Amino acid sequence: MDTTTIFQRLLDSTGLFSITLPQVVMIVVGLVLITLAIKKGFEPLLLIPIGFGCILSNIPIAEISGPDGLLGLIYRFGVQNGVFPLLIFMGVGAMTDFGPLLANPKTLFLGAAAQFGIFFTLIGSLFLAKFFGFDFGLREAASIGIIGGADGPTAIFVSSQMAPQLLGAIAVAAYSYMALVPMIQPPIMRLMTNKEERTIKMKQLRPVSQAEKIIFPLVVLLLCIFFLPMATPLIGALTFGNLAKECGVVNRISKTLQNELINIVTILLGLAVGSQLSASTFLRWETIAILILGLVAFSIGTATGILFAKGMNLFSKEKIHPFVGAAGVSAVPMAARVASKEGQRYNPQNYLLMHAMGPNVAGVLGSAVAAGVLMSIIP
């Protein structure tokens, strides 16, 4: 082998001579996600692993996100098999306080109303399939619609069961919009409310006993077992984590779920989701359509939560701040934080965080129930 051949092979093995324009575009996308996480504070625990995974998956030659690459192996084990979503739900349950929901049970309806985006987007997916030739059947449409619940683990679990070929795009859309709640929701919240509604002040919530908090996850699980068994994996994981937190006798388990377990799984899940942002799989019309449908679903879920809160105010003496309705999407706890922050923008003395946590955690239950319903009725 002569010197020229050796030199040529050396050049061919470098990224400078192997990288393609689509890969460069996706590396820039990864850098943008990391920048938003660091500079703007948009869900850094999600966006930094996703953004870094995006960069790694677009490195030429290395095939890090390929079937035998590190990210590919993580994706196949934890995402495709539905393991990570259930572990995440255990951790979420251990970090969730259902007290605000129990203190003001009517906010459960706000969490339910915010799931309307799921079913609207299901219909929208079938519309695209019929008139624009996308390969979306009823199972694919249901998987895309779940993005509207703004619950990444639920979206991954449903798509892994019903439309595994769309799993990557759906996972990216779900987690991207969860992370971008502070950018997406505020314009919708301002557009759909007037000055008087934005200054509504809510009363302090009543204290909730430990007994109520212990009984609640058990009741939810039993209801799920009897009426919606298909949702039991998600609801079961969530209620197990919550019971471990509230019972007070398994603190080691509770702390592990809240810290070590959910942190490790979040890192692996973020990298796995980012691995699906490779140029070859992401830069397709089908993926773009799913991203657009996901944004529409999330926006409609936000809007219907606000509208339902305004509707409840017509029949209730104690008014509900419409921004609290926007927290019905299950992006916990970011949606509740956004509702609180926007409320204080118009009334600095208005503290909506605990009120918003009610529909926020109700949204987690609502998206899991919606997932169970879809998996039950769609063959």
N, C-alpha and C positions, 0 to 999 in steps of 0.2 A: 504494500500500500504506500503510494507516494505521498509527499508532503502536502500537495494540493488537495488530495482526497481527504486526508486527515483534517486539514484546516476546514474544508467544506462541511464535513460531518460535525465538527465542533460548532460551526456557525449554525447548522441546522438544529442542533440540540439546545440552542439558546432561545429565550422567549422573544428576543427582538426579531428573529427571523421566522418564528412559528406562530406568533400571536395574530389573531384576526381582528378586524374592525368590530364585529359584534362582541367579541370578548373584551375589547377595550371599553366598549359602551357599558357592559355589565360590571366591569371593575369600577368604573366611575359611579355607577348606581350604588355599588357596595360602599364606596367612599362617602357618598351623599348620606346614606343611611347612618353610617358611623358618625358623621358630622352632626346630623340631627340629634343623635343620641347624646353626644358630648356637649355640643354648644347650646342646644335648645332643651335638653333634658327629656326628650320624647322617649319614654319607656326604654332607658338604656339597657336594662337587663334583657330585653328582647332584641332591640335594634343592633347592638354591638355584636352579639353572636351571629345574627342573621346577616348583617353587613359583611362581617369577616368571612362567614361561610360562602357568601356570594363571591368575594374576591378569590378565595381558595379554589372554588369550583370552576373559575374561568382562567386559571393558570394553564397555559398550554403544555402539552406533553405529559405532565405529571399524573393526570387522571385521578385527582384526589376524590372527586365525587363519582367516579366510575364504580362498577359493581364490586371491584376488589380494592378500591381506595378506602381510606379511613372514613370519610364522610359518607360514602356509599354504603359501607357496612353499618354505620350508625343509623342511617336512614332506613335501611332494610329491616334492621332489628327492632328499632323503637317506634318508627312512624308507620311503616307499612303494616306491621303486625298490631298496631293500636296499643302498644304497651305504654308509651310515654304519656298519651292523653289521660289514661287512668291514674298513673302515678301523679301527674300534675293535679288532677282533681282531688286526690287525697291531700296533697299539700295545700290546695286552695281551701278545702274544707277545714283544715286545721288552722288556717289564717282568717277564716270568715267568722264574723260575729252576726248572727241572725237576730240579735237584740233589736235593732232598729225596725226590722220587718215585723217582729212580734209586738213591738210597742205601737206600731201603726199598721195593722194588717191590710188596710185598704190599698197600701202601696204595692201589694202583690199584683193588683190589677194593672198597675203601671208597667211592671216587669212583663206581664203577659201582653199588654198592648204593643210594647216595643218589639215583639216577635213578629209583628205583621209583615215586616220587611222580608222575612224568610219566605213566606208564601207568595208575596208579590214577585219576588225574584225567581221563584220556581216557575211561575207563569211566564215571566220574561225570558227565561232560558228556553222554554218550549217555543216561544215566539221566534227567537233567533234560530232555533233549529228548523222551524217550518219555513221561514221566509228568507233566511240567509245561508242555509245549508250546513250549519254547525252540527256536529255529531253528538247532540245532546238528547238522550232519551229521558224517561221519567226518573230513573235512578240518578242519572247525571244532574238533572235539573234540581232534584232534591238536595244533592250534595252541594251544589253551588248556592242554593238558597240558604243553607245553614250559615253561610258567611254573614248573613244579615243579623244573626244573633250576636255578632262580635265576640265570639267565644272560640278561640283557636283550638283548644283541646277537643271540643265538641265537633268542630268542623273536620278535624283530622280523623276522629273516630268514625264519623258517619261516612266520609268519603273513602276511608280504608275498607269499609264494609260494602259500600254501594257503588263506588266509582273509583277504584284504585288507579286507573289510568289518568285521572285528573287530580290525584292527591297532591302532587307537587304544586301546581298552580293554585289550588284551593288553599293549601296551607300557607303559601306566600301571601295570598290576598287577605286571608283572615288575620294573620299576625301583623301584616303591614297596617291594616286599618285599625286594629287594636292599638298599635303604637302611635298612630297618627290622630287619635281622638282629639287632642288639643287643637289640631288644625281643622278638622272636619266639622266638629259639632258646634263651636261657637257661632259661626255665621248662620247656621240653621236656627239656633236658639234665638238669636237676635231678630231674624227675619219673621219668626212666627209668634213673637210676643210684642205687646205694647209697653209703654213706659210704666203704666200702673201695675201691670202684671209682673214686671221685672223687680218691683220693690216690695212684693208681698213678703210679709215676715211670718214665719211659722213658729208655733209654740214649742217649748221644750218637750222632748219625748219622756214618757213615763219610765221608771226603772223596770227592768225585766229580771225576774228571779232566775236563779241557777236551775231550779227544777224545770222551768219552762224551756230553758235552753237545752237541757238534757233530753227532755221528752220530744222536742220538735224534730230532731233528725231521725229519731226512731219512728215517729208517726209518718214522716215523709217517706221513709224507706218502705214501711208496711203498705202505704197507699200505692207506692210504685209497684211493689210486688203483686198486689191484687189487681191493679187496673192497667199497668203499663210495663210488663216485664221486660220489653225490649230496651227500656231506658235504665234498667237496673244496673248495668255495669258503670255508667256514669254517675247516676244518683247514689249507688252503693258506695263508690269510692269517695264521693263528696261527703256523704253523711257519716261514713266511718271516720274520716279525718276530723269532721266537726265534733263528733261524739268524743273522740280522743282528747280534743281541746277542752270541751265543756265539762266532762265528768270529773276532772281534777285528780284522778288517781293513776293516770299513766302519763305523767309529765314528760318522761324521757321519750316516749313514742311521739307525743305531741310536738315536742321541740325538734325531734329528728324530721318529722313531716314538714314542719314550718321552715326549717333551715337546711340541713345537709341534703335531704332527699330532693326537695323542690329546687334547690340551687343547682345540684348536679344535673337533674333532668332538664332544667331550663337551659343550661349551657349546651347539653347534647342536642336538645330539641331545636334550639336556635341555630346551631351549626348545621343540623340536618335540613331544616327549612331553607337556610341560605344555600345549601348545596343544590337545591332545585332552581336556583337562579342562574344556572349555566346558560350561555348564549344559545346552545343547540336546543334546549328544552323550553326556554322562557320566551325567546323572541319569535313567537308564533301568534297568528291571529286568534286562535282559540284561547290562548292565555290572556291576551289583551281583552277579549270579550269577557272572560271570567273576572278580571280585575275591574272592568267597568260595571259589570253586574254586581260585584261585591260592594263597590262604592255606592251604587244606587240602593242596594239592600240596606246598608248601614245608615244611609241618609234617611230612608223611609222609616226605619226603625226608630231613629231619633225623633223624626217629625210626628209619628203616631203616638209616641210616648208623651210628647208635649201636648198634642191635641187631646189626648185622653185626660191628662191632668186638667186642662182647661174645661173639658166637658164635666168632669167631676165637681169642679168649682161651682157649676150652675146649680147643683143639688146639695151642696155641703155648706154648713155654717163655717167650719174651719177650712180656710182656703189652703190649697196646695200650690206651692210655687211651681210654675210650669217647667222651670229648669230641672226640677226634681224628676219630672217625667222623662226628660232626655236621658237620665241615668238608668233608665230601664233596660238599655242594651247592656249586655253582661260583660263589658270590658272593665273588670274589677281590678283595682279601685279607681282607675283613671277617670272613668266617666263620672263618678261621684265627685272626684276632685275638681273636674272641669265645671260641673254644675255649681259647686260651692264657690269656686273662683269667679265665675261669671256673675253669680248672685251678689257677691261682695263688690263687684265693679259698679253696681247700681245702688247698693245700699251697704256701706262698710260695716254696719252692725248686724248684717244678715249672715248667720252661720248655718249653712245648709248641708254641711258634709254628712252629719249623722242621718238627717232626713233623706238625703240622696242615697245613702247606703242601703236603705230599705228596698227600693225598686232595683237597685244595682244587684244585690244578692238574689232578689226575686228573678232578675233576668237570667242569672246562672241556672236556676231551677227551670225557668221557662224555656231556655234554649235546649236543655237536656230533655225536657218533656216533648218539645217540638221534634227533636231528633228521634225520640222513641216512637212518636206517632207516625212519622214518615217511614221509619224502618218497619213499622207494624203493617201499614196499609199498602205499601208499594212492594210488589212481588219481585 
